[in-house]
């Protein structure tokens, strides 16, 4: 049982909340558990084990909430248990935190005695802290225009004032929001009878930060006492929260050359849905030739898009006859509306019966909080077939569409040039575009090639094997924070003769 496990330093309870809400929607017991977790590596699992007065233990998975200054992480679980005709609310609860990694479990169960929190007792902090902001999510929901902040303060401090100092522009400007202490805090919020301060000696102060349309917020808490100020600024890292990220995927679809093709289209749609992809660039988008007139009903991008729960905005065009049977082209799918779309040849040859006729599609996408993002979906010829003049025209096109209102330009697709090759080096030498997958997957190589400009790309990327890329215009306001190779045998399975590359961005 939970109570027999000993605490370790790899996981430590941070705080808990226990309140009973009584609203027009019914009666609920709202529980929150938070723990500091050592960053032991990818694939770890954090959960809280708890039981109410009925003695039945429940496991509730936790979610990552924030990085902490000492390298630890904050993991949190929130749940609301309803009072029904057939079941009571948990009442007084006992609980413990569990970290699972590499088949091993580590616990913080307060030396085997478990932690406890009485029903409707409010907040309690277990860390060695006197002031702590609690319950603040690292992700700001869309539409949120003001951020509520609750600060737990140890009453023994005799607090005189609590101030939340915050910024939405990296401290170029800063603001101060006063927090207020009300004895009926829990009653005002959710109809709870919890006392403030509670029986554990903790009081909750509440503030609200007027974010409006800000993408990111950073704050620290100052508690003023007669003997001086006590701060919660996470050791100098501060509390941080931001809106969602921008996820971009590029994938060559292989123009109807796959077995079980429709099943693979369904797999691609499932990956887009499950991973929350915002922008998709497709190449080798096939549809039946039909004497050159095409067949929209068979268009691969259309068929994938129709399998999404809410179909994306779609921009597609074709350039040449592929595999003697199909119109072959490129496409962009966007979760967000297009502000402008265009397409055009970048090849010298524009003969649809010539495979070296290459057309590109581009879109200006209005991404919430990010602004205007230019995205190009490209399928260029290999170096001996016209890559160099095609890329030059693509580069000029991207330059021409760059305006002061442009947040970023992404050039994605199948470039038919191996990573580290002479043609790859030609892109590097422009000094204009940077390889975003490489930036995440191999930071030392990226640094030498793109920043120091001293690295031997051929040697550094000898085993890379890519010909598909997501290029970001240097100096743009996006920052890559994650990247992954999709549609491998280990991730969704193969759906093409290419794998897909996903890169996740945040706003600088």
N, C-alpha and C positions, 0 to 999 in steps of 0.2 A: 504494500500500500504506500501511498504518498508519504506518510509520516515516518517511514523508516529510512528515507534517503537523507544523506548529509549534504549540506550546502558546500559549494565550491566557489572559487573566485571567478569561474568562467561565466556564471550567471548570478545575478543578485537582484532581488526585488527592489523596485524604485518607489512606486506608490500604488495605492488602490483607492477606488471610490465605490461607495455603496449607498445608494439613495433609492427611495421608493417614490415614484412619480404617480401622481393622481391627476389625470387630465380627462378631457372629454373623450379621448380615445381609449380610456380604461386605466387600470392600475398595472404598473410595471415595476419590477425591481431592476434598476440599472446598475450594472457592475462594470468596473474598469480595472484591469490589472496591467501593470507596466514593470518591465525589468531591464536592467543593464546587462548586455550580453557581449562577451568577448567575440571579436571578429575572427573566429577560428577557421573561416574559409567558406567557399561556396557550397551550397547544398545543405546547410544546417537547417534545423527545424526547431522552432521555439513554440512551446505551448504552456498553458496554465491549467493545472488540475485543481478542481475546487468541488466543494460539496456544501449543501445547505443543511438545514436542521433535520432533513430526512436521512442524512448519512450516505446518500448516493453520490459517488464521485463522478465528475464529468471532466472530460478533456476539451479545452477550447483553444484552437490554434491562434497564435499571435501573428501580427504583421509588423514588418520593419517600419519604424516611424522616423528615426533620425540618426545621423552619425554624431558621436559625442567627442569632446576634445581630446580625450586620452586614447582614442582609437576604438573604444567600445561603441556599441549600438544600442538604441532604445527600441524595444519591441513592446507592442501594446495589443491588448485584446479588449474589445468593448462588446457588451451584450445586454439585451433587455429581455427579462423573463416575465411573461404576462401572468397576471392572476386570472384564472378561469374558474368555471363552475366545477371542473374536475381536478384542478391542480392548484396548490398554494404556491406562493412565491418562496424563494429559498430561505428568507429570514437571515439569521446570523450565518456567516460563511467562514470556512477555513480553506486555505489554499496554499499552493506551492508552485514554483516555476521550474520548468524543465527545458534543457538544451540537449538536442540529439544531433550528433555528427559522427560520421564514419562508423555507424552502428553502436556508438557509445552514448549513454545518457548521463548528464550531469544535472544536479538538482540544487535549488535553494529552497529548503523546507524549514528554515529556521532551526537547524540542528535536529531535525526530526520531529519538532513539535508543531510544525505548520504555522503559517500566519493566520490571523483572525481579523475579521471586521464585522461589527454588529450591523444589523439591518438599520438603514436610515441614519447611518452615523457620519455621512459625508466623506471627506477626504482624509487620508493618512499617508504620510511620507515615511519611507523606511531607509532612505539614503541618509548619510551624515550631512544633512543640509538643513538650514533654517528657513530658506526661501526657495521655492521651486515652482515654476510655471508648469501646470499639468494639463493634459488633455489636448494639447495643440498639435494638430496634424501637420505633417510635412507637405501635404498636397492641398492646395487651395481649390475648392470646387468651382467649376464654371458658374458664373452668375453671382458669386459671393462678393458683396461690396463692402462689408465690414467684418472684421475678424474678432470674435470674442476670445478673451484671454482670462483664464482663471489662475490665480497665484495662491498657492498654499503657503502660509506664513506661520511659523511657530509662535504661539502667543507669548511665550516667555521673553521674546524680544521686546515686548511692549511697543509694537509698530505705531508710528505717528502718521506716516504717509507711505503709499506704494505708487511708484511711477513706472510706466512702461515706456522706455525710450526706443523708438523704432524708425526705420527708414525703408523706402522702396526703391532707392537708387544708389545703393552701396555706400551710404553715409555722405553722399554729396550734399544732401539736405537731411535733416533729422527732425523728428517730432517727439513730443512728450504727451502721453495719454495718462491721465490720473486713473488709478484704480480705486474702487469704492468698497468699503466694508459695510455689509448690511447683515444684521442678525437673522433676517428672514430671507437670506440669499437663496436657499434651496426652495423655499416656498414660492418666491417670486418667479423662479425659473420653471419649476415643474410640479408645484403643488406638494412638495415634500415637507415632512415634519422635522427633517434633520436640523440639528442645532448648529449655529455658527457663532463662535468657535465650538468645536465638538468636544466630546469627552476625552479625546486623545490629545487635546491641547493644540489643535490646528484650526486656524481660521482661513477662510477663503475670501480674497479680494478679487473683484471683477473689473475688467477694463474692456474697451472696444476700440479697435484700430480702424479708422475709415480708409480702407484700401481703395475703394472705387474700382478702377480698372487696372490696378497695378499687377504686374506679372509676378513679382517676388517681394517678400517682406522679410526683414531681419530685425530682431528686437532683443533687448536685455531688460531685466527688471531690477529696479532700485527700491530697497526698503529702508526708509529713513527712521532712525531711532534717536533717542536722546544721546546715545554714546557714539553715533556715527552711522554710516550707511552700510547695509549688507546687500550684496548683489547676487543675482542669478544670471550669469552671462555664459554659462556652459564653459567656464574656464577660458573665456576669450573668443570662443567660436560663435557664441550667441545662438539664439533660437532662430530657425530659418524655415520658411515655407514658401512654396511657389505653385503656380498653375501647372497644368500638364505639360508633357514633353511633345516633341514632334518626331514621329517614327516614319522612316522612309525605307522602302523596299525596292530593289531592282531585280528583275528576273527575265531571262530569255526563255520563251515558251516552247521553242522548238517546232513551231509551225505544223501542228497536227501529226508529228512523227512518233508519238508515244503510244504504246499499248495501253489499253484501258484509259483512253484519253479523257473521257468525260469524268471518270472517277478522279483523275489527277486534277482536273479543273476544280472539282469539289474540294479536294485537299488544299489547293491554293486558297480558295475562298475561306476555308476553315481557319487556315493560318492567319490570314488577314484579319478575320474576326477575333480569334482568340488572342492575338498579339496586339490588337488595337492599332494596326497600321493606319497612318494618316494619308500618306502619299505612296502610290505604287507606280513604278515605271516598268512597262513590259516591252520586250522586243520579240521579233519573230511572232507577231500576232497574226494568226492565219484566219482566213475565211475562204470558202470555195471560190474558185476563179470565175466560173460562170461567164466565159467568153470575155473576161475583163471587166464585167459589170459588178462583180462581187456578189456576196450573199450575206447580208447583215445578220440574218438569223443564225448563221454558223460562226460569226465573229467570236474568236476565243476570249477577248477582253470582255465583250458583252455577256457571254455565257458565264464567266467567272463573276462578273458584277451582279448578275441576276440572282446569284446564290448567296449574296450578302443579305443579312436581315433588313438593312436599310441601304439600298443601292447607292453607290458613290456617284459623284459627277465624273463623266467619262469623256475623254477626248482621244480620238484615234484617227490615224491616216495610214495609207499604204504606199509602198514605193516600187515594188517589183514582183514579178512572178517567182514564186518559191516552190521548189520541188515539183515543178511542171504541173501543179494542180491548184495552187492556192495564191490568192493575193496576200502578200506578206508585208507587214508594217510594224508600227510602234504605237504605243498608247500610254496615257496617264490616267490613273484613277485617283480621285481626291475625295476625302471625307468632307472637305470644306469647299465652298463655292469658288468657281473660277471667276476672276475679274477680267481675264482676257485669255484667249487661246490663239495659237497660230501653228502652222506647219509649213515645211518647205524643203526642197532638195538642198543638200550641201555637197553633192557630187557633181563632177563635170558632166557625166552622162545622166540623162533623165529618161532613158529608154526603159519602159516598164518590163521589157523582156531581157534586160541586162541586170545581173545580180549585183553589179557595182553601182546601180542607181540607188542612192541612199537618201531617204527623207527623214527628217526629225520633227517631232512634235514638241511644243513648249506650251506652258500655261503659267499665268500669274495667278497665284492662289492666295486668297485672303484668309490667313490663319488667325483665329482668335488669340489675342494677346501678343502674338508674334508679329503680325502685320503682313506685308506683301512679300511673298516668297516666289521667286522665279524658278521653275523646274523644267528641265529638258530631258526627254527620253530619246536616247541616241543608239543607233546600231550602225557603226562605221565599218568600212572595209579594212582588211588587213593591210599592213604597210605597203606591200607590193601592189595592192589593188586600189590605192587612192586615199589611204588614211590621212596623209599629211595635209593635202589641200582641203579635205573634208573637215578635219579638226580646226584648221585655220578659219574656215567659214563659220563653224560652230562657235569658236571663240569670239569672233567679231559680232555674231548674232547676240551672244550673251552680253557682250560689252554694250551693244546698242540698247539693250533692254534694261540696263542698269540705270536707275534713277535715285535721287536722294530718298525717295520713299521706299526703296527696296531694302528689305531686311537681309535677304540672303539670296544667292543664286546657287542652285544645285544642278549639276550636269551628271546624269546617271545613265548607265546602260552597258551594252556590249561594245567595247572599243576594239576588239580583235587585236589587241597588242598585249603580249605577255608582261606581267609585272617585272620591272627591272630591265626591260629591253630598251633598245635605242629609241623606239617610238614612245615608250613610257617616259624615258628621260627627256624627250622633246616636250612633253606636257609639263614635267617638273621645271624645265628650263624657262618656261614662260613666266614663272614666278607668280602665276595668277591663280592656279587651282591646286588644292591639296587633297590627297587620298584619305578619305575619312575612315574607311574600314581599317586601313593600315595604322592610322593614328591610335586606334583603340587596341587592335590585335597585336601590334608590335611597336610600342612607343619608342624604343631605342632606334630602330631602323627609320621610323618616321622622322625623328629628331635629326638624324644624320643626313637624310636625303632632302627633307623639305625646309629645315630651319638652319642647320649648319651649312648645308649645301656642300658637304665634303665627302659624303658617303658614296661608296661604289654601289649603285643601285643594283647592278647585275649580280654582284656577290651577295649583297644583303638580302635580296629577294630571289635567290636561286631556287629555292624550294617553295615559292609562293604559289605559282600556278594559276593566278587569276588573269582573266581578260575582261571581267566585269567590274565596274567601279562606281562609287559615289564620290564625285568631286565637289568640293565646296570652294567657292571663291574666297581667296585669302582676305582676311580683314572683315569678313561679314560677321553678323551678330549672332550666329549660331555656334554652339559648342557641342561637339560630339561627346557623349557620356557613356555610350554602350554600343556594341556591335556584335553581330552574330551571323554565322553562316547557316542558312535555312535550306530545307529540302535536301538534306543528306540522309543517308540510311539511319542516322541516329536522331534526326530532327524531321519529322513528318514523312520521311521517305523521299525517294527520287521522283520528281515530276517532270524532268526535262534532262537534256544532256548538259545543262548548266545547273549550278546551284544558285540559290538566291542569297543576296546580301542585304541585311537589315542594319541600319544605323539609327540610333536614337539621339536626338538633339535637345538641348535646353537653350533658352535665350541667354546670351551673355549679359 
